[in-house]
Amino acid sequence: MTVEITEEPKGVHGMGHKIRRKEDIRFLLGKGNYVDDIKLPGMVYLAFVRSPYAHAKIKSINVEKAKTLPGVIDIITGKELEKVGLAWIPTLMGDKMMVLPTDKVVYQGQEVVAVIAEDRYKAYDAASLIEVEYEPLEPVTDPKKALEQSSPIVRPDKNTNLVFKWEAGNKEETDKLFKEADVVVSQGFYYQRLHVAYMEPVGSIAHYDPVSGKLTIWMTSQAPHVVRTVFSLVTKIPENKIRIISPDIGGGFGGKVYVYPGYVVSAHASIKLGRPVKWIATRSEDMRSTAFARDYHIHGEIAAKKDGTILALRIKVISDHGAFFGDANPSKFSAGLFSICTGSYDIKAAHVEVVGAHTNKPPGGIAYRCSFRVTEAAYAIERLVDILAHELGMDPAELRLKNFIPPEKFPYKSALGWTYDSGNYAAALKKAMDKIGYWELRKEQEEKRKRGELMGIGISSFTEIVGAGPADLFDIVGIKMFESAEIRIHPTGKVIARFGTRAQGQGHETTYAQIISEILGIPVEDIIIEEGDTDTCPYGLGTYASRSTPTAGAAAAVSAKKILDKAKKIAAHLLEAREEDIVYEKGRFYVKGSPDKFKTIQDVALAAYTNPPPGIEAGLEAITYYNPPNMTFPFGSYICVVDIDKGTGQIKVRKFVAVDDCGNIINPVIVDGQIMGALTMSFGTAFLEEIRYDENGNIYGGSFAEYMIPTAIETPKWELDKTITPSPHHPLGAKGVDESATVGSPAAFVNAVVDALWHLGVRHIDMPLWPWKIWQILKEKGAVSDE
């Protein structure tokens, strides 16, 4: 099934149409409802004392001065939490993390003491009066050093900094092909540490009702149901007495999947005090303590024949996990997904090894619009392929076209074990080349190079992996990776549909409504979508890894089809015909051969509640828990053109063409918005953003004064196009797209810059590609002088 993309015709709202997002009106009018907008009677406020050290023993905590400050209600330490079993809690990775420390701190900015006061400012004032005596310990911020035997141990609960060691592929076959190869290229890469930098910092409001015994927590969570389960496990409060509400969320990108200490402490404080407790992190607190992304040290090798045929791939990685959020089972989570590193290429054998290390840095390193390490994997293979092309003297586009997995080989089993569902990689690259005028640009580059001007053209042809399934691949705290959708049609034909996911800007209220509209023929404006409330929505695993359309969208389609099956029986009853003689077309049921005599879906809905046929239950609703049979594999080809100012090292992205394939498209406007947003984020990755630490664990880049994110001024113009290769196993043929551009574009940016400088002997430059870094390289290569 291939759905054509059309302009929005009046009255048609199904798949492939460009309709405006239903949710945008409230956001544009400032009517969104975020955690910090919520005010409850008797609410008090929480603030943290945070560690100035990356690694130190806690010798003493003196709270006496803070207690005397008017408005201070309570002060909570790790010792208090330890008594109630809350000093440590499980993470979604199978690891556990410290809520408040009892003996030592393990990263700068870590929460140490919590203060509860009548207002936010009094809470912070009181926190500043708390005296914590530390005994500094030697920190380790380099994951390579952390794995050495002489390294300081980060975690007080472990005797090693090794998180895991994981490998995949056939090492013997890979080594054999490397020995037989005509050409072997190798390169080290560092994919720098980044922060999600969402608009809304994390926060929560906990409200415990001592009468009902119910704990309600409003929080900035992408996975409210899973958080509820975790809270129940650690607090021993029955799960039916915990309600998690995720209202509108101002961006998440994976950074709001985790359970943060503020969530736990606010809940404990509310139970203890019997009052609602609000905690909202400041921007600098958020960037210093919430989950980071990337921080991968990669060494890759690729083996090929003289004619450019790629034979084998070898990659070794050291992953910096910070203090917590290590993978208990890396084969099923982040490290395992790095094995998509063979990319879009028909590679005979590959071997990959990933080692995780704890360091004295904030926890995380899993999410950030990256499908759990797919971004780093795509970056590695696309940089290696470009280096190989230059070493062989081949055009990078021609080398890729020579080695792509051909369409007839799908479903394709990769050398590292993935079964790709569908793809036509050559079509996407050729479309991008035609759109940008690739060969004309190569001629222009040659002419400019003769004049001493620096122009580069970079390509990235990537394969993504999304969906967070199948069920037997992922297992988080004992929960298989399904997703849910519940659809109810009311007697008047209006719909309410509830999902276990939670949007943070993706446009779920529109996308899900279009899926339901496509199948049931009910106008989008008659469909309300609800998410984020564990008391009303069916259990789901949340929104991350571009899984919403592949899993929840599929669940919506299956639920809608269940309803359609029942509706057909009711329509047959109303039309006094046999069910097998009923024809359904876009919201109308009629007897075969008599299209003028029909019943609408609205007629059927009314009858379902007022006049159901004998033997048929009343009502018209369905719920589905969808288990994906496989991941989906969106892909694309990006081409970037840059010009470099030799005098300043400034890089200008002159042109960028992105051709994506995410299978059948639900709403082209939303898809384009997702791609443009992700391209802009990756532009920041390539040219602006990095969080660094010195040898003492002091952070650089812990505020927007130092951590530079792109604005409309810096952001280039993006030119987008599509190919459509439906997924054969998805009910809608859809694949997901949210993370594709962050997976594919960093390599295109870097490839373009290195392409501009290759003739000067430049083989690789680590991101971010700051102007001073480029100028220094040009100076070292004798291309500029400092006079």
N, C-alpha and C positions, 0 to 999 in steps of 0.2 A: 504494500500500500504506500503510495507516494502522494502527499497532500500538497496541492498547489498553493503558493502564497499569493493572496490577492489583496487589493485594497478593500477597506471596510465598506461593504454594501449595507444599506439601511436594513435593519431587521435581521441580519445574519450575524451570528456571534460565535461560530464554532472555530475549529482549529484552522490555523493559517491566516487568520484575518488580523489586520492591524487595528485593534480597538484600544482605546485609551484605558489606562490602568484604573480600576475601580477605586483603589485605595488612595490615589493621589489627591483627591479633593480635600480630604481631611488634613493631609500633610501640608499642602499648599496654603491652606487657610490657618495653619497653626493649631489644628484641632487634634493632633496626635496625642496619645495618652502614654507617656513614658513613666518609668519607675519614679523618677524624681518629681513628677507631677502629682503623685498620689499623696494625699494628706489625710491622716486618720486622727480621730480624737485621742488625746493623751499621748501622742507620738513623741518619742525621744530619739536622740541621735547618737551615733557611734563614730568614734575616730580612733585611729591606731597610733601608737608609738612604733616607729620603724627603726630597724637597725642601721647605724651608719657604717657598720663593718660587713665585709663579705663572709668572714669566718671568725667567730669569737665565742668564747665561753661566757655564759651569763653568771656573773658572780653574785649579784644582788639586784633587787628591784625595790626602790623606795617610792611609795605612792602617797606618803603623808601630806606633802604640800598640795598635791592635786586634789586630795579628798576635801581640803578646807575651802576650795574654790566654790563660791556660790553657784548652784545649778548643777553640780556634779552629783550623779545618782549612784553610779557603781563603777568599779574598776575590775577588770577580768584579766587574769594571767593564765599562762599555760598550765600551771599547777592546778588551778581550779578546774580547767577543762579535763585534765588528766583524771581527776577524781570521778568525773561523770562519763569517762570513756570517750572524750571528744578531742583529745590532744592530737590524735592522728585519725585521718579518714581515708577510705579507699578512693582512688581516682578511676576515671573511665578507661584507663590503660591497664588495669589489673595491678597497678602499683598502689602505694599509699603516700599521703603527704601530711606534713606537719601543719596543724592549724595555728597554734601558738607554741613557741618553743619552751621547753622546760629546762634545758641544759645549755644549748648553744644555738647560735644563729648560723645559717648556711648561705645567705646571700644578702647583699646590700639592698635595703628597702624592705626586708622581710618584716611582717607584722610580729610585734613582740608583746605589747600590752594593749588591751582595748579599754576605752573610756566611754561611758554612757553619760550624757548630759542633756539638759533641757533643750538646748539648741546646738546647732552644728559648730558655731564659733566657740562656745564654751567648752565643747568637747575637745576641739583642737587646742584651745588655751590650756586646758587641764593636761592634755597629753604632753605639752611642752614643759610642764612642771615635774613630770615623772623622771626620776633619776635611775638610770640603769648603769650598773658598773660592769664593764666588759673586760675580759682578758683576751686580747687579739691573738688569733691563731694564724698560721700560714695558710693563705688561700691558694686554690688552684683554679685558674680560669682558662687554661689551655687543655683541651680534651686529650691531646696527645701526651702531655705530661701527666694528666690525671690517671692515665693507664699504666704509668711506670710504677714499679714496686715501691719506690721511695716517695711517692706522692702522698700528701696529706689526704686522709679519708674524709670525704664530704659529709656523708650521712652518718648520724649517730646510731642508726639501726642497722648499718651494714659494715662489713669489714673489707669492702672493695669498692672501687669507683666504676667497675665494669657493670654496665646495665644489661647488656646482652652481646652475644656474638652470633650472627646469623649469616647463612650463605645459601645460594641457590645456583642451579645449573650443573653442567657436567664439566668438572675441572680437567679431567684427563683429555677429553675430546677437545676442549678449548685450547689447552696447552699444545696438543698435537697440531692443531691448525695454525697456531702462532708460529710453530717451528717450520711449517710448510709455506708460510706466507712470503711474498716478495717484498712487502712493505709493512712495517709496524710503526705506528705513531703512538706516542704517549704524552699525557699532559696532566698536570695537577690543577685543580680548581678549588677555589674557596667560595661557597655560596654564603654570603654574609648574613649575620643575625639581623632580623627585622622585627618591627612591632606592627601589629594590625592597624593601629592608629584610627580606629573607628570614631565617629563623631561623638557618641555617647559613652562615657566611661562606665565601668561595671558598677552595679549597686543592687541593693535589696531592701525590702521592708518585711520584717517578720512580725506576725501578730498571733499570739497564742491566746485562745479563749479558755480560761480556766473552767468555765461552766460546761462547755461542750467537750473540752479536751482536744479541740481541733487547732492545728497549727497551719496558718495560711502565710505563704511567703510570695510576695511579688518580687521577681528578680529578672535580671537581664540574661536569660538563659535560652540557648538554642535547642536545648533538649530537656524540657521541663519534666516529662514523665520519668526519664532516667534519673534525674536529680531527686525526684520524689522517692524513688526506690532506694537510692543511696542514703538519703536522709532517714528513711525508715529503718534501714539496716543498722545505721550507726546510733540513732537515738532510741531505738526500740519502740518508737511510737507507731501504732498500726498504720499501714499505708492508707487506709480509708479515712484516717483522721489527719492526713497531711494534704494540703492543697497548694500546688505550685501554679502561679499565674505569671506568664510572661506577656506583658502588655506590648505595645509597640516598642520595637528595639531599634535604636539608632546605629545600625551597622553591627555586624558580628564577625563575618568572614572566617569563622572557626574559633576566634578568640573568646567567644562566650559559650563554648561547649562545656568548659571546665567548671568544677565546683571550687570557689575561692573561699579563703578563710573568712572574709566578711559575711558571706552567706551563713556559715555555720555559727559564727559568734553572734550575729544578730538574732538568729533563731534561739540560741541558748539564752541570750539576755532577755528576750521576750518571754520565754517560759519562766525564767527566774523572777522577772519583775512584774509580769502580768500586764505589760504595756507594749504597744507597737514600737519597734526599734528600726530606725532607718539608717542605712549605711550607703553613702555614695562616694566613690573614690574620686579624688582630684585627678586632673590630667597627669601631673607628674607622678603621683602615686601609681596610677594605672600603668604608665609606661615603664616604671621601675619594678613592678611586681607581678603583673599579669603575664599570661602565656606569650612567649615570643615565637618566632618562626625561623625556619632554615637553620643556619649555623652548621653547615656540612662541609667537611674536608674530603675532597674526592680526588682519587687518582685513577685515571682511565687509560686503557690501551685498546687500540683497534688494529686488527690484522686484515690485510687485503692483498689481492693480486695486482700485478702491474696495470691491468686494464681497468682497475677500480672496483672489481667485485669484492665486496666485504665478506670476509670469512668468519671472523670471530671477534668477541668482545670480552675484555676483562676489566672489572671495576672493583676497587677497594675504597671503602668509605669509613670515616670516623664521624660519628654523629654526637654533637654536644647537646645533652638533654637537660643541662642545668641540674638543680638539686632534686627535682621530683619529675613525675609524669614519665617514668621509664616504662618501656614495653615489657609486660610480663610474658607475652607471647608474640615476639616480633614477626613471626611468619604469618600471623593473622592480622597484623596492623601496620604501623607506619613503615618499618623496615621492609616488610614483605612487599608493599606496593612499590618500593624502589626497583623491584625486579621488572618493572615495565620499561627499564632502561634500554632494551633493544629497539624501542621506538617503532618507527614505521618501516623498518628494514627487514629483509629476508635474510637473517643471519643464521648460519648453520649451528653455531655453538656459542655459548656464553657462560661466564661464571662471575658472580657478584658476591662480595662479602661486605657486610655492614657491621660495624662495632659501635655500640653505644657507650657513652661515658657520662658520669656525673661530674659536674664542676660547681664551683661556688658562684653560680649565676641563677637568676630567677628560673622557675620551672617552665616546662613546655616543650616547644620544638616540634609539635605534631601538626597542628592545624595552621591555617592562614591561606585560604583559597588555593589549596595546593593538592587536594586529594591525597593527603598523607604521604608526602615525599615524591609524588609524581613530578612536581615542578623541578626538583633537583635532578631527578632521573632524566627528564627530557632535556634539561640544560646540558647535562654531561654528554649524552649521545649526540646532540646537535652541535655542540662545540667540537667534539671529536671528529664528526663527519666533515665539518668545515676545514679543520686542520688537515685531515687526510686529503681533501680535494686540493688544497694549496700545495701540499707536499708532492702530490702526483702531477701537478700542473693542469688539473682538470677544472672545468667550471663547476662550482658547487651545486648548481641546479642539475647539470647533466649527471653528476655523480649520484645525486639523490634519485633521479628518475631511473637510473640504471639498477638501483638496489631496492626500490620500493617493493613491498609485498604486492604481487599482482592481484587484481580483483577476483580472479578465478580460484585463488587459493583460500578464500574465506568460506567457512570459519577457519581461522588460521591458528595453529598451535605454535606459540613462540618458543624460542630456545630456553626460556626461563619459566615455561609452564602456563602462561596465560592463553586462553582461547579467545582471540579477537572475534567479535561478532560479524562485522562487515566493514568495508572500506574501499575507497577508490582514491588512493593517495596521489597518483599521477594527475588525475583530473583536477584536484584542488591546486596543486602546484602550477600546472599549466594555466589555469584560470588566473592565478595570482600574477604569473609572468606576463600574460597578455594584458591584464589590467594595468600593470605598472609600466609596461613597455620595457621589459627586461633587457633585451639585446641592444636596444638603443641606449639604455643607461650604461651598459658595458662599454659601448663605443665612446660615450661621453667621458666615462672614467678614464679610459686610455688616453684620450686627448688631454684631459686635465692633469693627469700624472706627468705627461711630457712637459707641462708648464710649471710643475712643482706644486700643484694644488692637490689637496687631500680630499678624496671622495670615496666612500665605501658603500657596498651593497651587501646586505646580510640576509640570509634565508634561514628559516626554521620550519621544518616539516615535522610536526609532532603528532603523537598518538596519546590521548588522554585515557584515563580509566576511572569511571565514576559509578555511583549507584550503591556503594557499601553493601554488596552482596556477592555471591549467593549466601544463603543462610549458613552453610557449613564452613564458609571461609572466615567469617567474623563472629566473634563471641565476646560481648562486652558485659561484664558482671553477670554472666549467665544468660544473657538475652540475645536471641538470634536476630539478625539484621533485617527484619521485616519492616513494613510501614503500613499505616492504616488509613482508611477513609470510610466515613459513615455518611450516607445520603438519605435525607428524608424529604419526600414530596408531600406537601400539605394538601388538604382537600381542594383548595383553590388553584393548585398547580404551581405554587411558589415553593422554593427549595431552600433548605438549610443543609449545609454539608460541613462536617467537622473532620479535622485531620490531626494526626499526631506530630506533624512537623511544626516549625515555627519560622516564619519569614523574618528577615531583618532588612528588607528592601528589595527582595527578589520579585515581588509582584504575584505572590501566591493567590491572592484573592481574585485576580484576573485570570491567571493561568488555569487554576483548578476549575473556575467557573466555565471557561471555554471548553475544557475537556468534557464536563458534564453536559454543556449545551450541545456540543458536537454529537453526542450519543443520544441524548433524550429530546433534543429539539426545543428545549426551554430557553427563552432569552436570557442572556447573561445578567441583565438587570433584575431578573426574578430569582437570582441565585445568591445566597449569602454564604460566605465562607468564614468559618471560625477555626482558630488555632490557639494554642498556648495556655489552655486552662485544663488542668488535669481532672477537674471535677466534671467537665462537660464533654471533653474530646476523648476519642478512643486512644488507647495506649499506643505511643509511637516512639521511635528512637530519635526523632528530631531532624534538624536541618544542618547538614554539613556535607562535604565531599560531593557536591553537585548531585545529591541523591534525591532531591524533592520530586522532580519530574520522572526520573527512572523508577522510583519506588512508590511515593504517594500518588503521583499522577497515574501510575499503573493501577494502584488500588482504587482510585476514583473511577477509572475506566471499567474495572471489573465490577465494582458496585453498581455503576450505571447500567451495565449490561444485565446484571441480576434483576434490577428493577424493570428493565425493558422486557425480559422474559415473562415476568409476572404481568406486566401491562398488556402484553400481547394476548394473554389468556383472558383478561378482563375485556379487552377490546373485542375479542371473538364473541364473548357473551353479549356485549352491547350490540354488536352488528348481526347477531344471530347466525354466526357462521362457524365453520370449523377453524381451529387455531392454525392448522397448516395452510389454510387459504388466506390468512391475513398477511397483508403486505405493510411494512413499516417504512415510511420515508419522512425524515426530518420533522418529527413531532406529530405525524398523522398516521393513523391506521385505517386501512380500507381493505375491502374484499378484492381479491385478485380479479382484474378485469373491470372493476367498478370504482375507479379512483374518485368519482364525484360523490360517492357515498362513503363518508369517513367519520372517524372520531379522533379528536385531538388528544394529546397527552394530558391536557387539562381536564377533558371530559372523563378520561380514564381515571385520573387522580380522584375526582369527585366520586366516581362510582366505587373506587376502592374503599372508600370510607362509608358510603351510603347504600351501595347496591352491589356488593361483591358477589360473584357467581357462586353457586353451591360448591362446597369443598375447598374454597379459596379463602384464606385468612384475610381479614380486613387490613387496610394500611398499604402504604407503598414506600418501602424503605429497605435499605440493605447496608450491611457493613462488611468490609473486607480487610483481612490482614494479609498483605501481599508479600510473598517470599520470592525475591528475584531469582530466576534460574541461573543467571550469570551477571557479571558486570556489563556495562555498556561502554563502548570505546569511541567517543567522539574524536575528531582529528581536524587538522587544518594545516595550511601553509601560509606563512607570513613572510613578507619581503619588506625590508627597511632600507632607506637610502639616507646616508648622513654626509654632511660636509663638516670639515674640521678646520678651524681657524688656527693656523700655525703660530700666530703671535700670542694667542691666549690659551690655546688648548680647548677652547669652547667647541662643543659638538652641537650641531643643529640637525635635528631629524627633519629632513626636507620632505620626505614622503614615506608613508607606511600603508601597505595594503594587507588586509587580513581576510583570508578566505577560510571560513569555518564550515564544518559539517557536523551537525548535532542530530542527524536523523530528521524525522518529521518535526516541523516547527509548530508550536502551539500559537505563539504570538510573536511575529517578527519584530515588533517595537520593543518588546521586553528582551528578546534575544539580543538585538543590537545594543540595547542599553547595558546588558550584562557584559557584552564584549568590550564596549567602549570603556566602561568602568574598570574592567580588569586590565585592559591595555594601559590605562592611565596609572593604575597601581604598579604595573610592571615597569612603566617608564620611570616611576620613582625608585623602584628597585635597581634598575640599571644605572641611573644617573645621580641619585640624590641620597638614598636612605641607607643608614647603617647604625646599629647599636654596637658600641665597642666598650671593652673593659681594659683597664690597665692591669698590671701584674698584682696589684693589691685588691682587685675586684671593684674598683671605682668605676661607675658607669659614665660613659660619654654618649650623649644622645638620649637623655632621659626626660627631655621636654621638647616642645616645638621650637624653642629657641635654638636647639642644636640638631634636632631630628627634622630634616627637611622633607616635606611631602609636596608633590606637584600641585600647583594651582592652575587656573585656566590660562594664565600667562605663559607658563612653561610647556603646557601640554600640547603636543602636535595635533594636527588634524588626522583623524583616522578614516581610511577608506575601506568599507566593508563589502564583502560579497559572500555567497554561500554555494555549496554543493549539498545535495540531499541524498544520503545513503541510509535508508531506514534500518534500524536494528531489527533483525528477524525474530528475536524472542521477546520483544517488548510489545505489550498490547496496542500501543499507539505508534510503534516504530520510532519512538523518541529516545534520545541518548543523554540529555543534560548538557549544559553549556557554561554554567556560572564560572568555573575555574579554568576553562580552556585557554583563555588569553593569558592568564598568569602562568600557565604551563608553557605555552608556546613562544611568547614574545621576548623574554629576557635573552634567550640565545640569539634571536634575530638582531637585537640591539648590539650585543657584544660582537657578533659575527660581522656586522656592518663596520664597526669601529676598527676591529682587527683587520678586516679586508682593506680598509683605507691605509693601514700602516704596515701591511705584510711586506711590501717591497723594501721597507726600511729595516726588516729583520724582526718585526714584532710578531710573536706567535700567540700570545695570550695576555689579557689584562683582566684582573679580577674586578668585579663590581664592588662599589659604585664607580662609574667612570667619571670621576670628578675632573674638572678642567685642569687643576694643578697637577693631577696625576698624568694626564695626557701631555701637558707641556713639559713635564720632567722627562718623560719618555722621549719626546721629540728632541729635547736638548741632549740626552744621552746618546741618541742615534745621530747627532750632528745635523739634524734637520732645521734647528733654530739656534740662535745664539742668545745669550742673556745680556747683550749690550743694548 
